[in-house]
Amino acid sequence: MRWASTISREATLERAVAMAAAEAGAALGGRPDLVIVFPSSRYGDELRQLPELLPAPLRECTLIGCAAAGVIGGGEECEDAPALSLTIAALPGVTLAAQHFEDETLPSMRARSSVWHAALGAVPGDGGPSFIILADPFTFAIEPFVHALDRHYPSSTKVGGLASGGRRPGDSTLYVNGGVHASGVACLTLDGELDVRAIVAQGCRPIGQPLFVTRAHGNLLLELDGRRPTEVLAEIFEQSDARDRALLAPGGVFLGLVMRPGETLYGRGDYLVRNVLGVDDESGALWIGAELESNQVVQFHVRDAVTSTEDLEQALEVLHAGASPAGALLFSCLGRGQHLYGRPDHDTDAFRRHTDQTPLGGFFCNGEIGPVRGRTFIHGYTSAFALFRPR
């Protein structure tokens, strides 16, 4: 198994493809089976030409990709400028299938597992298959799709991101083999002699104490331990130092939902972090970006560059267990990168500190797809890594 990843910053897509293909091909040293391509949306009208610009050997491979506002290739990040990320892999013993779906071409969410297995052309086995998912955020219902995959492929890894190359329906560009699509989802299925693992760094840390949801209606949080949520936040603010008080400003507060009910000690990886969307000043309730249940354990979270760095470093520690991955993909939020850290290559530099020999490609997303405690979710402000090793 061999992987190679590169980035080209040429001003035209044709030159970027030629340069990236030559460099990645030389690094791979043989014929690839898989091509993963992320061009910058700055290439504009050229984007639809990408499949035909690829050299013939790459056009014959299984191909998946999407246009993005920022791309990652060769272990480097490029935001808000023309660039092309190209990742290729030779995968002996691995079955690959790249497919494009619209909502209406998928089975019903209530359909039996056999119907879903037939639609995706894959049956669950020992650890497989795995899925790389690239979805249009404007036209495709991604949450029901990943929940269906969890249901019908419970032991499979699902990881990916929402395309960031457009601002409205019809602006996105998805690549599936030789096809170019402006809507739907591109889904890559990998099965066979390949192990795919995911790392999700949500970039937040808990503040205050874990609390019980004592009253909620849908995504409206009405009571925490019998108190108004705004009262709880005010108390946390009073007990915090100057740094945390600044982070508790409007827009900086998040709610973590415990994913291990029944236990009493919780760490960063035990929470699904969701946005606090708004405040009902009259009742003291909070609107949360998730459905809530009574007796659910939650804890407020904050986020900044330092916290996000700490969370990423902690998540990447797992790379020291076992052999380095043969290849990797990074799906990072548009809200990270230079916007958060004030410099480029923050997350890729962290990855290379832990495993500097692993080719790394990817892109900056409108939402990241990855698991928390065995269930797949759509995240924000997150970096989700897909790690590929021989089985």
C-alpha positions in Angstrom: 0.0 0.0 0.0 1.4 3.4 -1.0 0.1 6.9 -0.7 1.3 10.3 -2.1 -0.1 13.8 -1.6 0.9 17.1 -3.1 -0.3 20.7 -3.5 0.1 23.0 -6.5 -0.4 26.7 -6.3 -0.3 27.4 -10.0 -2.6 30.2 -11.1 -4.5 28.1 -13.7 -6.1 24.8 -13.0 -4.5 23.2 -16.1 -1.0 24.0 -14.9 -1.9 23.0 -11.3 -3.2 19.6 -12.4 -0.1 18.9 -14.6 2.3 19.9 -11.9 0.5 18.0 -9.1 0.0 14.9 -11.2 3.7 14.8 -12.1 4.9 15.3 -8.5 2.4 12.9 -6.9 3.1 10.2 -9.6 6.9 10.4 -9.0 6.3 10.2 -5.2 4.0 7.1 -5.5 6.4 5.3 -7.9 3.7 3.3 -9.6 0.2 3.2 -11.0 -2.5 4.4 -8.5 -5.9 2.9 -7.9 -7.5 5.9 -6.1 -7.4 9.7 -6.9 -8.7 12.2 -4.4 -8.7 15.8 -5.7 -9.6 19.1 -4.0 -9.3 22.2 -6.2 -9.7 25.7 -4.8 -13.0 27.4 -5.8 -10.8 30.3 -6.9 -10.4 28.5 -10.3 -14.0 29.4 -11.1 -15.2 28.3 -14.5 -12.2 26.0 -14.9 -13.5 23.6 -12.2 -15.8 21.6 -14.4 -12.9 20.8 -16.7 -10.8 19.1 -14.0 -11.5 15.4 -14.9 -10.5 15.9 -18.5 -7.4 17.7 -17.5 -6.0 14.7 -15.6 -3.5 12.5 -17.3 -5.0 9.3 -18.8 -3.7 7.0 -16.0 -5.4 9.1 -13.3 -8.7 9.3 -15.3 -8.8 5.5 -15.3 -8.7 5.4 -11.5 -11.5 5.6 -9.0 -11.9 9.3 -8.3 -13.6 11.5 -5.8 -13.3 15.1 -4.7 -14.9 18.5 -4.4 -14.1 22.2 -4.8 -13.2 24.1 -1.6 -12.5 27.5 -0.2 -9.2 26.2 1.1 -7.2 23.0 0.4 -4.7 20.8 2.1 -2.1 18.8 0.2 1.4 17.5 0.8 1.0 18.3 4.5 0.4 22.1 3.7 -2.6 24.3 3.9 -3.7 26.9 1.3 -6.6 29.2 2.1 -8.2 31.9 -0.1 -5.9 31.4 -3.0 -5.8 29.2 -6.1 -4.4 25.8 -5.3 -5.0 22.1 -6.1 -4.7 19.3 -3.6 -4.0 15.9 -5.2 -3.8 12.6 -3.2 -3.3 9.3 -4.9 -2.9 5.7 -3.6 -2.0 2.2 -4.8 -4.3 -0.1 -2.8 -3.7 -3.8 -3.5 -6.5 -6.0 -2.1 -8.9 -3.1 -1.6 -12.2 -2.8 -3.4 -13.1 0.8 -4.3 -16.4 2.3 -5.4 -17.1 6.0 -5.9 -20.8 6.9 -6.3 -22.9 10.0 -6.5 -26.4 10.2 -4.9 -29.1 12.8 -4.6 -31.7 12.6 -1.8 -34.3 11.1 -4.1 -32.0 8.4 -5.5 -31.2 6.9 -2.0 -33.4 4.3 -0.3 -35.9 5.5 2.3 -34.4 6.1 5.7 -36.7 3.4 7.0 -35.7 0.8 4.3 -34.2 -2.5 5.4 -30.5 -2.9 5.7 -30.5 -5.2 2.6 -31.9 -2.4 0.5 -29.1 0.0 1.7 -26.4 -2.7 1.1 -27.7 -3.1 -2.4 -27.8 0.6 -3.1 -24.2 1.1 -1.9 -22.9 -2.2 -3.3 -21.3 -3.1 0.0 -22.2 -5.6 2.8 -20.8 -5.2 6.4 -17.9 -7.5 7.2 -15.0 -7.6 9.6 -14.3 -4.0 10.2 -15.5 -2.9 6.7 -16.4 -1.3 4.5 -15.4 2.3 5.3 -16.8 5.5 3.8 -15.4 8.9 2.7 -18.3 11.3 2.3 -18.3 14.7 0.5 -21.6 16.4 0.5 -23.1 19.6 -0.9 -24.4 21.6 2.1 -27.2 23.3 0.2 -29.0 20.4 -1.5 -28.3 17.2 0.4 -29.7 16.1 3.8 -26.4 14.9 5.2 -27.5 14.1 8.8 -30.1 11.5 7.9 -27.6 9.9 5.5 -24.9 9.4 8.0 -27.4 8.2 10.6 -28.6 5.6 8.0 -25.0 4.5 7.4 -24.5 4.2 11.2 -27.6 2.0 11.3 -26.9 -0.2 8.4 -23.0 -0.3 8.8 -22.6 0.0 12.5 -18.9 -1.0 12.7 -17.8 1.0 9.7 -15.8 4.3 9.8 -17.5 7.3 8.2 -15.6 10.5 7.8 -15.5 13.5 5.4 -16.8 17.0 5.0 -19.3 19.4 3.4 -18.1 21.1 0.3 -17.1 24.8 0.8 -16.6 25.9 -2.8 -20.0 27.6 -3.1 -22.3 30.1 -1.3 -25.7 29.0 -2.6 -27.4 26.0 -4.2 -25.9 25.2 -7.6 -22.4 26.6 -6.7 -20.8 23.5 -5.4 -18.7 21.2 -7.5 -18.4 17.4 -6.6 -16.3 15.0 -8.6 -17.2 11.3 -8.9 -15.0 9.4 -11.4 -15.5 11.4 -14.7 -18.7 13.1 -13.5 -19.1 16.6 -12.2 -22.1 17.5 -10.0 -23.4 20.7 -8.4 -25.6 18.9 -5.8 -26.0 15.7 -3.8 -23.2 13.6 -2.2 -20.1 11.9 -3.4 -19.5 8.7 -1.4 -16.3 6.6 -1.6 -16.6 3.0 -0.3 -13.4 1.2 0.6 -13.4 -2.5 1.5 -10.8 -5.3 1.8 -7.2 -5.1 3.1 -7.5 -1.6 4.5 -8.1 -0.3 8.0 -9.6 3.2 8.2 -9.7 5.0 11.5 -11.0 8.5 12.4 -9.6 11.2 14.8 -12.0 14.0 15.7 -10.6 17.1 17.5 -13.6 19.4 18.4 -11.4 22.2 19.7 -13.3 23.0 22.9 -12.8 22.4 26.6 -15.3 22.0 29.4 -16.0 24.8 31.9 -18.0 24.7 35.1 -19.4 21.3 36.1 -21.5 18.6 34.4 -25.2 19.2 34.9 -28.5 17.4 34.3 -31.0 18.6 31.8 -34.1 18.8 34.0 -36.4 20.4 31.4 -36.1 20.7 27.6 -38.3 20.9 24.6 -36.7 19.9 21.3 -33.6 22.0 21.1 -34.8 24.6 23.7 -32.9 24.1 27.0 -35.3 25.2 29.8 -33.6 24.0 33.0 -30.3 22.7 34.2 -30.4 21.0 37.6 -33.7 22.8 38.2 -32.2 26.3 37.4 -32.5 28.7 34.5 -29.6 28.1 32.1 -28.7 31.8 32.1 -28.3 31.7 35.9 -25.9 28.8 35.6 -23.9 30.7 33.0 -23.8 33.8 35.1 -22.5 31.8 38.0 -19.8 30.2 35.8 -18.8 33.7 34.6 -18.4 35.0 38.2 -16.2 32.0 39.2 -14.0 32.2 36.1 -10.7 34.0 35.5 -10.2 36.9 33.1 -9.3 34.7 30.1 -12.4 32.4 30.5 -14.7 35.4 31.1 -13.6 36.8 27.7 -14.4 33.4 26.1 -17.8 33.3 27.7 -18.9 36.3 25.6 -21.9 35.8 23.3 -21.0 33.5 20.5 -18.2 31.9 22.4 -20.2 29.5 24.5 -20.9 25.9 23.5 -22.8 23.0 25.1 -21.2 19.5 25.3 -23.6 16.5 25.4 -22.1 13.6 27.3 -21.9 10.5 25.0 -21.2 8.0 27.9 -24.3 8.0 30.1 -24.0 6.3 33.4 -20.4 7.3 34.2 -19.3 10.0 36.6 -16.0 11.2 35.1 -15.9 12.9 31.7 -13.0 14.1 29.5 -12.9 16.1 26.3 -13.5 13.1 24.0 -16.7 12.1 25.9 -18.7 15.1 24.6 -20.5 16.0 21.4 -20.0 19.8 21.3 -22.9 21.9 19.9 -23.5 25.6 19.4 -25.5 27.8 21.7 -27.7 29.4 19.1 -29.5 32.0 21.1 -31.1 33.1 24.4 -34.7 33.6 25.5 -34.2 36.6 27.8 -37.7 36.2 29.4 -37.3 32.6 30.5 -33.6 32.3 30.7 -33.7 29.4 28.3 -31.0 28.6 25.6 -31.5 27.5 22.0 -29.0 24.6 21.3 -27.9 23.1 18.0 -29.1 19.7 19.0 -32.2 17.9 20.3 -32.1 17.5 24.1 -33.6 15.0 26.5 -34.5 15.1 30.1 -31.9 13.7 32.5 -29.2 14.1 29.8 -25.8 15.1 31.2 -24.3 18.3 29.6 -21.5 20.7 30.3 -20.8 24.2 29.0 -17.6 24.5 26.8 -15.4 27.3 25.5 -13.1 27.6 22.6 -10.1 29.6 21.6 -6.8 29.1 19.7 -5.0 27.8 22.8 -7.8 25.4 23.8 -8.1 24.2 20.2 -4.4 23.5 20.0 -4.5 21.5 23.3 -7.5 19.5 22.1 -5.8 18.7 18.8 -2.5 17.6 20.4 -4.4 15.3 22.8 -6.4 13.8 19.9 -3.3 13.1 17.9 -1.6 11.2 20.7 -3.2 8.1 19.4 -0.8 8.2 16.4 1.9 6.9 18.6 0.1 3.6 19.1 1.2 1.2 16.4 2.7 1.9 13.0 2.3 5.2 11.2 -0.6 5.5 8.8 0.3 4.9 5.1 -1.9 7.9 4.2 -4.3 10.4 5.8 -6.9 13.0 4.9 -7.8 16.0 7.0 -11.3 17.6 6.9 -10.9 20.9 8.8 -13.4 23.7 9.5 -13.3 27.0 7.6 -13.3 28.6 11.1 -9.9 27.1 11.9 -6.8 27.8 9.9 -5.5 31.3 9.8 -8.8 32.7 11.0 -8.4 31.0 14.4 -4.6 30.6 14.8 -3.3 33.7 12.9 -0.9 31.6 10.7 -1.2 28.9 8.1 -0.4 25.1 8.5 -1.4 24.9 12.2 -3.2 21.6 12.1 -1.0 20.1 9.4 2.1 21.0 11.4 0.7 19.3 14.5 0.0 16.2 12.5 3.5 16.1 11.1 5.0 16.5 14.6 3.3 13.2 15.5 3.9 11.3 12.2 6.0 13.2 9.7 6.2 10.4 7.1 2.5 10.1 6.4 1.2 11.8 3.2 -1.7 14.2 4.2 -4.3 15.7 1.9 -7.7 17.3 2.5 -9.7 20.5 2.5 -11.4 23.2 4.6 -15.1 22.3 5.1 -18.5 23.9 5.7 -19.0 21.1 8.2 -17.0 18.1 9.2 -18.1 14.4 9.4 -16.7 12.1 12.0 -17.5 9.8 14.9 -17.8 10.6 18.6 -18.1 7.6 20.9 -19.0 5.3 18.0 -21.7 7.5 16.4 -21.3 9.7 13.4 -22.1 13.4 13.5 -21.8 16.6 11.5 -19.5 19.0 13.4 -18.3 22.6 13.3 -15.0 24.2 14.3 -13.6 20.6 14.1 -10.7 18.8 12.5 -11.5 15.2 11.4 -8.7 13.0 10.2 -9.1 9.8 8.3 -6.1 7.4 8.8 -5.4 4.6 6.3 -3.3 1.5 7.2 -3.0 -2.0 5.7 -5.2 -4.4 7.5 
